[in-house]
Amino acid sequence: MREGHDLFNPALPEDRSIDDQNALAVAALEDDQMAVALPAEAGLGSASASAVPRGPLDGAPEASAEDVEVLDGDAATAVLRVSQLGKEYKLYDTPRARLKSLLTGRSYHRSHWALQNVSFELHRGQCMGVIGDNGAGKSSLLKLMAGTLQPTTGSVSRIGRVTAILELGAGFHPDFSGRDNLYFGGSLIGIGTADMARLESSIIEFSELGDAIDRPVKTYSSGMAVRLAFALVTAIEPDVLIVDEALAVGDQHFQKKCVERIDAFREHGCTILFCSHSLYHVRLICDVALWLDGGRVQAFGPTDIVLASYDAHVRRQDAVAARQIASIQAVEPVTASTLAIQTIDTGKRAELVALEVADLGSGEVPMLTSADLKITLYARAPSSERPCFGIMIEQAHGVGITSVATHADGAAAEQVEPGIWRAIVTFPELSLHTGDYVVSAYLFDSSGMVVYDEWKRHLTFAWIYPRSTPGLVRLPHEWS
C-alpha cells in the first residue's frame, strides 16, 4: 500500500532521486554552474545570521544578489518568500560533448528542470509540509531554500537565521573526536568558538553520547553520528527551520526527542519547511502544504485540502498499477495463535504485541458475527509513558474507510500489567456495507507525534450488512 493511502504512514527515507543524481552530475560537468558546497550540503545543516546576505556562489551566473537574500526583519511581512523559482540542470552525454560546448559556445546538453515556477510565502510561526512522489523536486527545493543550491530562475528572500537538517552527519571528519567535530562543524554553520564552548555541554547531553564524545567519529555507529549532528544543528533556535525526513533518523527514543525539539521550535514561532513521506506527520504539524509533481506546483494551500488532492492522485496511481497485476495475493488471515501477547523482548522502546477482533468466525476470511466491531490492541511500552493507539479500516482491495486514534479522540490506554498497555475501540452497529475489510494498527508515543510501531493490513474479516444497498457505508441520516 502506498503512503497516500495511510493516515498513519511513518516517515520513510526517500530514494536518491534524479534531482540528487543530476546535482552530482552538474558539479562535475558544468563550468557555468560549478559551486562550492555550503555546510548543509556537507550534511551538518546550514545557519545564517540576518546580517549576512546570501548572495550567489562564485561561478553561478544565473543567480544574482537580488535572487537570494536575507532581509531585515522590518523589511517584509513574510519570513520566507519564493517567487517563480526554477532550477535547471544541464546534462551532457559525454565529457567530450561538454568540452565541445566550452570550445564552440554551442549547446550540446539536455536540460532537466528539477523545479519550475514555484512561488509561495510563509509567515512567522507557519509550518509548511512539502509532499510529492520521488523525483518531484522536494529535496531540490529545500536545498535552494537553505542556500546550498542556487536558482536558475526566480528569487528566494528570507528573514533571520536559517537552519537546514538535510543529510545528517555526512560532514563530520572521521578522524576527529565527537567533541572536536562540534567545533569543526559548528564553525561551518556559523557557531563561533566562544558560542560553542557555551553550548557544548547541552549538545553533548542532548546527543546522549556520554564518554563516546571523546572517541573518533569513525568508531561511531551511524545512529551515534546522526544524534550528534542533529544536536549540533539544532543547538541554536533558528528563525527558519528546513527539515528533510528528520523524523526517520535514529532509534525510537531519539526520534521522540527530535520531534519534541522541532515542535518546541514551532511553538516559539519558528517558520518550518517540513519535507516528508509521512502524511500523518504532515497533517499533524503543518498549517499549509505544497504538493510538487514533476518539479511544478500541483497544489498549495490548507493542509487537509492539499493532502486530499494528493491522496486522490496516489489512489489513481494504485488503480493503474492494480489493473496491470494479473492476480492479487490475498492477505494471509490471522489465526488464533497470533493473538497471544508476545513475550520476546526485541529491544524496541515500544511495540504492538497483539490485535484481537471479537466475535470472528472461522475460515480463510473469518466472518464478523456481531453487529458491533470490537477491536482490542495490546502494546509493550515503558510504564512511565502512556502510549497512544490508532486503527485504520480499509476495503480489502479498495479504499480506506476510516482512521481513529486515542490521542485524536481524547481517550487513554490502560496499563493491564507493568509494561503492557491495552486499548479497546468499538464501532457499534457497524454501518459498513457487505464486503471484506482489512484492519491496520499503529502505536504512537504519548503525544501522538512519533510512530513507534505499525501493523499494516494485519487482519482481514468479512461482514454482511443486513440490508443489501449500494455504497460503502451507511451514514447516520434523517428524512424530513
Helices and strands as residue ranges (DSSP letters): G 3-5, H 18-29, H 39-42, E 68-71, E 80-91, H 95-104, E 110-122, E 127-131, H 138-146, E 153-159, E 162-165, H 178-188, H 193-207, G 210-214, G 217-219, H 222-233, E 240-244, G 246-248, H 252-267, E 271-275, H 279-285, E 288-293, E 296-302, H 303-324, G 336-339, E 351-357, E 373-380, E 388-395, E 400-405, H 406-409, E 414-417, E 420-427, E 435-444, E 451-463
